[in-house]
Amino acid sequence: MIDLAVSLGPGLLREVHATGVLSWGDVHVAQKLAHLFSESDQRVQLALALTVRALREGSTCLELDQIDKARFETEDESFTSLPADLWPQPEAWLAAIQASPLVSVGAEPPGERPLRLVGARLYLERYWQEESTVATELTARRDATVTGPTPAELQAVADELLGDRVDPDQAVATVVPLYCTVSVIAGGPGTGKTHTLARVLATLTRTRQRPPLIALAAPTGKAAVRMDEAMAKALTDLPEDLATELGALRASTIHRLLGWVPESRNRFKHHRGNPLPHDVVVVDEASMVSVTLMARLLEALRPTARLVLVGDPNQLAPVEAGAVLADIVDAPMRPVPALVEGLAALGLPSSGPVARLSHNHRSDQTIAELAAAVLAGDAAAVLAQVRAGSAGVSFAENADATFLRERVTKVGLAMINAAQAGEVDAALAQLETHRLLCAHRHGPHGVSSWSRTVEGWLAAALPEFDFTAQWYAGRPVLITQNSPDLGLFNGDTGVVVERDGQLRAYFARGGHTQAVSPFLLEAVQTIHAMTVHKAQGSQFAEVSLILPDPDSPLLTRELLYTAITRAETKVNLIGSAEALAQAVATRARRASGLRERL
């Protein structure tokens, strides 16, 4: 084991590391680069270590004028603070950073230095370049001239494909991509994003002289499978010829679309010098796309290709650095005259390249109202609603989990009984009936602790059942690593079922199921509970959320909103009123310069 005290030596980095603010990895990168560039000033080394730390937490840069010295998230998912006497004097610190051989200053061409200071934002050079690529490409595409349908063509396709099949928001969102090289269909679960997307592709097909070459993509394998399933449903009420043509499309991951080549310097087969052949590229679950992956995708598009981003900008941001969809949606967009004219011709309200869907067609109305109150940051309204009691929302204060025990035990026993009887569809249906969500992975409010609790409840209800076996009928499983050879992806969930004396793990795939021997599954865990992050892109009939303590760094508005909107008919919140109010009041802030540059 490394002796950090000896490795770090005396000085600022050692003292800051001792507080828990910096991990050993943050410090190691800072020390190595400082040695390579002969930078001995530990104030600059601290800035570098904090920049690495910010990147690890999902920001593309460190905002030197926005650092909260009292609230640093630690590796054990808690908060710590930095004593005031350790914090460098701001003006002298900035001057030392500007003068450092580690740092390029200003938005100049790429250099050899590992850091770049732009205003008060300190970037690792690579991420400054990634953000620059995204900003430059989006701006160029936004300003490009696009030939859309004539008023007569637009009216004809609207009469055929819109009408009473869509609400006004969806009608606007269908028209926007016809006139914009880059467009966004933004909305929460149940607002009909995929239903609208099917009509977007249908109108693009109808209004072009030749059918466009279309690519459907998503950031993960799981999201790509869900996209295929949702599109299959959305195409059912289109004209038969369009349903057949568009039904042949299959979604892939963005990595697979670009052609991942590990040994290549360009990393992908498709890039600026070898662009994708597609006329239209659609990216679902775009809120999960990092700044690096978005940069590679934008570079690989032909200049005339249309990019349609579909997603919910209010959800949790991707695990990797950046919050690209949210930055695009929040940035002011210039009006597109042809789009304004086309919408006016159909009697629809004006819109820019970002079309927002607001009407919820799927979730219980009380859930939709609660989600809206959360997004509005109205803690009083949220508390009043959850305390009022309704069929769609419940709140168990002071960690009263009695009803939760009854609920998860009932669902768990039904799933085990169905799995033992060989009833695959029934077992998978129970898996989607209720999902227990946590903010943390570890600790008293985390997935690990609650999974043990639920298993204990089930063991008490079925004392003769052996839950210690590696595989048993009724075990709910979560895939934690992509296994493309098996057709399984990180985030997929299934149930082990016994049929004809053999155990198989079954996974729902739209209208059919996929069976895999459980003994082939390596990266898998029992899923009596899961993190809110892992639940993104999924829907359940009922959701229960364990609220952590009010001082949890993971307790944010985005996490609460994401958890609530996983539920279709019922959401149960378990925790304190203080924690709920804190979640509503706290935004998950990722440092980025993209919105400003757009």
C-alpha positions in Angstrom: 0.0 0.0 0.0 1.2 3.5 -0.8 2.2 5.7 2.1 0.6 8.9 1.1 2.2 11.0 3.7 5.7 9.9 2.4 4.7 10.1 -1.3 3.2 13.6 -1.0 5.7 15.2 1.2 5.0 18.4 3.1 3.0 21.2 1.6 -0.4 22.2 0.3 -1.3 19.1 -1.7 -0.6 16.9 1.3 -2.8 19.0 3.6 -5.7 19.2 1.1 -5.5 15.5 0.4 -5.8 14.8 4.1 -9.1 16.6 4.2 -10.6 14.1 1.7 -11.2 16.8 -0.9 -8.6 15.2 -3.3 -8.3 11.6 -4.2 -4.8 10.0 -4.6 -5.6 9.9 -8.4 -6.2 13.6 -8.5 -2.9 14.3 -6.7 -0.9 11.8 -8.8 -1.9 13.4 -12.1 -1.1 16.9 -10.6 2.4 15.8 -9.4 3.3 13.9 -12.6 2.4 16.8 -14.9 4.0 19.4 -12.6 7.2 17.4 -12.7 7.1 17.1 -16.5 6.6 20.9 -16.9 8.8 22.0 -14.0 6.0 23.6 -12.0 6.9 23.7 -8.3 4.2 26.1 -7.1 1.8 23.9 -5.2 -1.0 26.4 -5.6 -0.9 25.6 -9.4 -0.6 21.9 -8.6 -3.7 22.3 -6.4 -5.6 24.0 -9.3 -4.6 21.1 -11.6 -5.7 18.5 -9.1 -9.0 20.2 -8.5 -9.5 20.3 -12.3 -9.0 16.6 -12.5 -11.4 16.2 -9.7 -14.0 18.3 -11.4 -13.7 16.2 -14.5 -14.1 13.0 -12.5 -17.4 14.5 -11.1 -18.7 15.3 -14.6 -17.7 18.9 -15.2 -15.6 19.8 -18.3 -13.7 22.5 -16.4 -13.0 24.1 -12.9 -14.7 27.4 -12.4 -12.3 29.2 -10.1 -14.7 31.9 -9.1 -17.5 29.4 -8.2 -15.8 26.9 -6.0 -17.6 26.2 -2.7 -14.9 25.6 -0.2 -17.5 24.2 2.3 -19.0 21.5 0.1 -16.7 19.0 -1.6 -18.1 15.5 -2.3 -15.8 12.8 -1.2 -15.2 9.3 -2.6 -17.5 7.8 0.1 -20.5 9.9 -1.2 -20.4 12.4 1.7 -19.4 16.1 2.0 -16.2 17.6 3.4 -14.9 21.1 3.6 -11.6 22.8 3.1 -10.3 25.0 6.0 -10.0 28.6 5.0 -6.3 28.8 5.9 -5.5 26.2 3.2 -7.3 28.1 0.4 -5.0 30.2 -1.7 -5.6 34.0 -1.9 -7.8 34.3 -5.1 -5.9 37.1 -6.9 -2.5 35.6 -6.3 -3.7 32.2 -7.1 -5.1 33.3 -10.5 -1.9 35.2 -11.3 0.2 32.1 -10.5 -2.0 29.9 -12.8 -1.7 32.5 -15.6 2.1 32.5 -15.3 2.5 28.7 -15.1 4.3 26.7 -17.8 1.4 24.2 -17.4 -1.2 26.7 -18.7 -2.2 28.2 -22.0 -4.2 31.4 -21.5 -7.2 32.4 -23.6 -9.0 30.7 -26.6 -5.9 30.4 -28.7 -5.1 27.5 -31.1 -4.2 24.1 -29.6 -1.0 24.0 -27.7 1.3 21.5 -25.9 0.4 22.6 -22.4 -1.9 20.4 -20.4 -4.1 23.1 -19.0 -6.0 26.0 -20.5 -7.4 29.1 -18.6 -10.2 30.9 -20.3 -11.6 33.7 -18.1 -12.1 32.0 -14.7 -12.5 28.5 -16.2 -9.6 26.1 -16.0 -9.7 23.2 -18.4 -7.6 20.2 -19.2 -6.5 21.0 -22.8 -8.3 17.9 -24.2 -11.6 18.9 -22.8 -11.3 22.5 -23.9 -10.8 21.1 -27.4 -13.7 18.7 -27.1 -16.0 21.6 -26.0 -14.6 23.8 -28.8 -15.5 21.1 -31.4 -19.0 20.8 -30.1 -19.5 24.6 -30.0 -18.0 25.2 -33.5 -19.9 22.3 -35.1 -23.2 23.2 -33.6 -22.8 26.9 -34.5 -21.9 26.1 -38.1 -24.8 23.7 -38.5 -27.2 26.1 -36.8 -26.2 28.8 -39.3 -26.4 26.5 -42.4 -29.2 27.0 -44.9 -31.6 24.1 -45.1 -34.1 23.5 -47.9 -37.4 22.4 -46.4 -40.8 21.5 -47.9 -42.9 24.1 -49.7 -46.1 25.3 -47.9 -48.1 23.0 -50.2 -45.9 20.0 -49.5 -46.0 20.7 -45.8 -49.8 21.0 -45.7 -50.2 17.7 -47.6 -47.9 15.8 -45.2 -49.6 17.4 -42.2 -53.0 16.3 -43.4 -51.8 12.8 -43.9 -49.6 12.3 -40.8 -50.6 14.8 -38.1 -54.2 15.8 -37.6 -55.7 14.5 -34.3 -52.9 11.9 -34.0 -50.7 14.4 -32.2 -51.1 17.2 -29.6 -50.0 20.8 -30.6 -46.5 20.4 -29.0 -45.9 17.2 -31.0 -47.1 18.8 -34.2 -44.6 21.6 -33.7 -41.8 19.1 -32.9 -42.6 17.2 -36.1 -42.1 20.2 -38.3 -39.0 21.6 -36.6 -36.5 19.0 -38.1 -37.8 19.7 -41.6 -36.1 23.2 -41.5 -33.2 22.8 -39.1 -29.9 21.0 -39.5 -29.7 20.4 -35.7 -33.0 20.1 -33.8 -34.0 18.9 -30.3 -37.2 17.1 -29.3 -37.1 17.7 -25.5 -39.6 16.2 -23.0 -40.1 14.0 -20.0 -41.3 10.4 -19.9 -44.8 10.0 -21.3 -44.8 13.2 -23.4 -44.6 11.2 -26.7 -41.0 11.8 -27.8 -40.8 8.5 -29.8 -44.4 8.9 -31.1 -43.3 12.3 -32.4 -40.0 11.0 -33.7 -41.9 8.4 -35.8 -43.8 11.3 -37.5 -40.6 13.3 -37.9 -39.0 10.4 -39.9 -42.3 9.9 -41.8 -42.5 13.6 -42.8 -38.8 13.7 -43.8 -39.4 10.6 -46.0 -42.6 12.0 -47.6 -41.1 15.5 -48.4 -37.9 14.4 -50.1 -37.5 13.2 -53.7 -35.7 10.1 -52.5 -36.0 8.4 -49.2 -33.4 9.7 -46.8 -30.7 7.4 -45.4 -31.5 7.3 -41.7 -29.5 6.2 -38.7 -31.0 5.6 -35.2 -28.5 5.7 -32.3 -28.4 5.8 -28.5 -25.5 6.2 -26.0 -25.8 2.7 -24.6 -26.8 -0.7 -25.8 -29.7 -0.8 -23.4 -31.0 2.5 -24.7 -30.7 1.3 -28.3 -32.8 -1.8 -27.5 -35.4 0.4 -25.8 -35.4 2.7 -28.8 -36.2 -0.2 -31.2 -39.0 -1.4 -28.9 -40.6 2.1 -28.6 -40.3 2.8 -32.4 -42.0 -0.5 -33.2 -45.0 0.7 -31.2 -44.9 4.2 -32.5 -45.1 3.1 -36.2 -48.3 1.1 -35.9 -50.6 4.0 -36.8 -48.6 5.3 -39.7 -49.5 4.5 -43.3 -48.5 1.0 -44.2 -45.8 1.9 -46.7 -44.1 4.2 -44.2 -44.5 1.8 -41.3 -42.8 -0.9 -43.4 -39.9 1.3 -44.6 -39.2 2.8 -41.2 -39.8 -0.5 -39.4 -36.7 -1.9 -41.1 -34.5 0.6 -39.2 -32.5 -0.7 -36.2 -30.9 1.4 -33.5 -27.3 1.0 -32.6 -25.0 2.5 -30.0 -23.3 5.7 -31.1 -19.9 3.9 -30.8 -21.1 1.2 -33.2 -22.5 3.7 -35.6 -19.2 5.6 -35.8 -17.3 2.3 -36.1 -15.1 1.9 -33.0 -11.6 1.0 -34.0 -9.4 0.5 -30.8 -6.1 0.5 -32.7 -6.9 3.5 -34.8 -5.4 7.0 -34.0 -8.8 8.5 -35.0 -10.5 5.9 -32.7 -13.5 5.6 -35.0 -13.9 4.6 -38.6 -16.1 7.6 -39.3 -14.7 11.0 -38.7 -14.3 14.3 -40.5 -12.2 12.7 -43.3 -14.6 9.8 -43.7 -18.1 11.0 -42.7 -21.1 8.9 -42.1 -23.2 8.4 -45.3 -26.5 9.2 -43.6 -28.9 12.1 -44.4 -30.5 12.0 -41.0 -29.0 10.8 -37.7 -31.3 10.5 -34.6 -29.9 10.2 -31.1 -32.2 9.0 -28.4 -31.6 9.5 -24.7 -29.3 12.4 -25.7 -29.1 13.7 -22.1 -26.7 10.7 -21.5 -24.2 11.8 -24.2 -20.9 13.2 -23.0 -19.1 16.1 -24.5 -16.4 13.8 -26.0 -18.8 11.5 -27.7 -20.9 14.4 -29.0 -17.7 15.9 -30.5 -16.9 12.7 -32.3 -20.4 12.4 -33.6 -20.6 16.0 -34.9 -17.2 15.6 -36.6 -18.5 12.5 -38.4 -21.7 14.1 -39.9 -21.8 15.2 -43.5 -22.2 19.0 -43.7 -25.8 18.6 -45.1 -26.9 15.8 -42.7 -29.6 16.5 -40.2 -29.1 15.7 -36.5 -32.1 15.1 -34.3 -31.5 14.9 -30.6 -34.2 13.3 -28.5 -34.2 13.4 -24.7 -35.1 14.9 -21.4 -32.7 17.8 -20.4 -34.0 17.8 -16.9 -32.7 14.3 -16.1 -29.4 13.4 -14.5 -26.5 14.2 -16.7 -24.2 11.5 -18.2 -21.7 9.7 -16.0 -18.9 11.1 -18.1 -18.0 14.8 -18.5 -20.5 17.3 -19.8 -24.2 18.1 -19.9 -24.5 18.7 -23.6 -28.2 18.4 -24.1 -29.0 20.7 -21.2 -26.5 23.2 -22.5 -28.0 23.1 -26.0 -31.6 23.5 -24.7 -30.7 26.3 -22.3 -28.7 28.3 -24.9 -30.5 31.0 -26.8 -31.3 29.9 -30.4 -31.6 32.2 -33.4 -35.0 32.1 -35.2 -35.2 30.1 -38.4 -37.4 32.2 -40.8 -38.5 29.2 -43.0 -39.5 27.3 -39.8 -41.5 30.2 -38.5 -43.3 30.5 -41.8 -44.0 26.8 -42.0 -45.4 26.6 -38.5 -47.6 29.7 -39.2 -48.9 28.2 -42.4 -50.2 25.3 -40.3 -51.6 27.5 -37.6 -49.0 26.3 -35.1 -47.1 28.4 -32.6 -43.6 29.6 -33.4 -40.6 27.6 -32.3 -36.8 27.6 -32.6 -34.7 24.4 -33.2 -35.6 23.2 -29.7 -39.2 21.8 -29.5 -40.5 21.0 -26.1 -43.2 18.4 -25.3 -45.1 19.2 -22.1 -48.3 17.1 -22.1 -47.9 13.8 -20.3 -49.9 11.0 -22.0 -48.8 8.1 -19.8 -48.1 8.9 -16.1 -50.7 9.6 -13.4 -51.6 13.2 -13.4 -50.5 13.7 -9.8 -47.0 12.3 -10.7 -46.8 14.8 -13.6 -47.8 17.7 -11.3 -45.3 16.6 -8.7 -42.5 16.4 -11.3 -43.5 19.9 -12.5 -43.3 21.3 -9.0 -39.9 19.7 -8.5 -38.6 21.3 -11.7 -40.0 24.7 -10.7 -38.0 24.4 -7.5 -41.1 24.9 -5.3 -40.3 22.9 -2.2 -43.5 24.1 -0.4 -45.7 22.9 -3.2 -43.9 19.6 -3.4 -44.3 19.0 0.4 -47.9 20.0 0.3 -48.6 17.7 -2.6 -46.9 14.6 -1.1 -48.5 15.2 2.3 -52.0 15.6 0.8 -52.1 11.9 -0.1 -53.4 10.7 -3.4 -53.6 7.5 -5.5 -50.4 8.5 -7.3 -48.1 9.8 -4.7 -47.3 8.9 -1.1 -44.7 10.1 1.4 -43.4 8.1 4.4 -41.7 10.5 6.7 -39.2 9.5 9.4 -38.1 6.4 7.4 -41.3 4.5 8.1 -40.8 1.7 5.7 -43.7 -0.6 6.9 -45.7 -0.2 3.7 -42.5 -0.7 1.7 -41.9 -4.1 3.3 -45.4 -5.1 2.4 -45.0 -3.9 -1.2 -41.7 -5.4 -2.1 -42.5 -8.7 -0.3 -45.8 -9.0 -2.2 -44.1 -8.3 -5.6 -41.0 -10.5 -4.7 -43.2 -13.5 -3.7 -45.3 -13.2 -6.9 -42.1 -13.1 -9.0 -40.7 -16.2 -7.3 -43.9 -18.1 -7.6 -44.2 -17.3 -11.3 -40.5 -18.2 -11.9 -40.9 -21.5 -10.1 -44.0 -22.3 -12.2 -42.1 -21.5 -15.4 -44.3 -18.5 -16.2 -41.8 -16.2 -17.9 -44.1 -13.4 -18.9 -45.7 -13.2 -15.5 -42.3 -13.2 -13.8 -41.0 -10.4 -16.1 -44.2 -8.5 -15.5 -43.7 -8.5 -11.8 -40.1 -7.2 -12.3 -41.6 -4.1 -13.9 -44.4 -3.7 -11.3 -42.3 -2.0 -8.7 -38.7 -0.7 -8.4 -36.9 0.4 -5.3 -34.5 3.3 -6.1 -31.6 4.8 -4.1 -29.4 7.8 -4.6 -26.3 6.0 -3.2 -24.6 2.8 -3.9 -23.3 2.2 -0.4 -24.1 3.3 3.1 -27.4 3.1 5.1 -29.4 4.7 2.3 -27.6 2.9 -0.5 -28.4 0.0 -2.9 -26.2 -2.5 -1.0 -27.9 -2.0 2.3 -31.4 -2.0 0.9 -30.8 -5.0 -1.2 -29.8 -6.9 1.9 -32.9 -5.6 3.7 -35.3 -6.7 1.0 -33.7 -10.1 0.8 -34.1 -10.5 4.5 -37.8 -9.6 4.2 -38.2 -12.2 1.5 -36.3 -14.8 3.5 -38.6 -14.2 6.5 -41.7 -14.6 4.3 -40.3 -17.8 2.7 -38.2 -19.5 5.5 -37.8 -22.7 3.5 -36.4 -20.9 0.5 -32.6 -20.8 0.0 -31.6 -17.2 -1.0 -27.9 -18.0 -0.5 -27.8 -20.1 -3.7 -26.0 -18.4 -6.6 -28.9 -19.0 -8.9 -32.5 -19.6 -8.0 -35.9 -19.3 -9.7 -37.1 -15.7 -9.0 -33.8 -14.0 -8.7 -34.0 -10.6 -10.3 -30.8 -9.7 -12.1 -29.1 -6.5 -13.4 -26.4 -6.7 -16.1 -23.5 -4.4 -15.1 -21.3 -4.8 -18.2 -22.0 -5.0 -21.9 -22.0 -8.5 -23.3 -22.8 -8.0 -27.0 -22.1 -11.7 -27.8 -25.1 -12.5 -25.6 -27.1 -9.6 -26.8 -27.1 -8.1 -23.3 -26.1 -4.6 -22.2 -25.2 -2.7 -19.1 -28.5 -1.8 -17.4 -30.6 -4.7 -18.8 -32.8 -6.4 -16.2 -34.2 -9.9 -16.2 -35.5 -12.8 -14.0 -34.2 -16.3 -13.5 -37.0 -18.8 -14.3 -37.1 -22.6 -14.0 -38.6 -24.4 -17.1 -38.3 -28.1 -17.8 -36.0 -28.5 -14.8 -33.5 -26.0 -16.1 -32.7 -22.4 -15.0 -32.6 -19.7 -17.6 -32.3 -15.9 -17.2 -35.0 -14.2 -19.2 -34.9 -10.6 -20.5 -37.8 -8.7 -22.1 -37.3 -7.6 -25.7 -40.4 -5.7 -26.8 -42.8 -8.4 -28.0 -40.5 -11.3 -27.2 -38.1 -12.6 -24.6 -34.5 -13.6 -24.7 -33.2 -16.6 -22.7 -29.6 -17.0 -21.5 -28.0 -19.6 -19.3 -27.3 -17.8 -16.0 -24.0 -19.6 -15.9 -22.8 -17.5 -18.9 -23.5 -14.3 -17.0 -20.4 -12.8 -15.4 -21.1 -9.1 -14.7 -24.4 -9.4 -13.0 -26.0 -8.5 -9.6 -29.2 -9.2 -7.8 -31.6 -6.2 -8.3 -33.8 -5.8 -5.2 -32.8 -2.1 -5.5 -30.9 0.0 -8.0 -29.5 3.5 -8.2 -31.5 6.3 -9.9 -28.7 6.7 -12.4 -29.1 3.0 -13.5 -32.9 3.5 -13.8 -32.6 6.2 -16.5 -34.4 5.2 -19.7 -36.7 2.8 -17.8 -40.3 2.9 -16.7 -42.0 1.0 -13.9 -45.6 0.9 -12.8 -44.6 2.0 -9.3 -41.4 3.5 -7.9 -40.2 3.9 -4.3 -37.3 6.3 -3.7 -35.2 6.2 -0.6 -34.2 9.8 0.2 -30.7 10.0 1.8 -29.8 12.4 4.6 -30.3 16.1 3.8 -26.5 16.7 3.6 -26.0 14.1 0.9 -24.1 15.5 -2.1 -26.3 13.3 -4.4 -29.5 14.8 -3.2 -30.4 17.1 -6.1 -33.5 18.3 -8.0 -32.3 16.3 -11.1 -32.1 13.1 -9.1 -35.5 13.6 -7.5 -37.1 14.4 -10.9 -35.5 11.5 -12.6 -36.7 9.1 -9.9 -40.2 10.5 -9.9 -40.6 10.3 -13.6 -39.6 6.6 -13.7 -43.1 5.9 -12.3 -46.3 5.5 -14.4 -49.0 5.1 -11.8 -47.5 5.5 -8.3 -44.4 7.0 -6.6 -43.5 6.5 -3.0 -41.0 8.8 -1.3 -39.4 7.6 1.9 -37.3 9.9 4.1 -37.5 13.2 5.9 -39.3 16.4 4.9 -35.9 18.2 5.3 -34.3 15.9 2.8 -37.1 16.3 0.3 -37.0 20.1 0.5 -33.2 20.0 0.1 -33.5 17.9 -3.0 -36.0 20.4 -4.6 -33.8 23.3 -3.7 -30.4 21.9 -4.9 -29.5 22.0 -8.6 -26.9 19.5 -9.8 -24.4 21.9 -11.3 -21.8 20.9 -13.8 -19.3 23.4 -14.8 -19.2 24.0 -18.6 -18.5 26.8 -21.0 -20.7 25.3 -23.8 -23.9 27.1 -23.2 -22.1 30.5 -23.1 -20.2 29.6 -26.3 -23.4 28.7 -28.1 
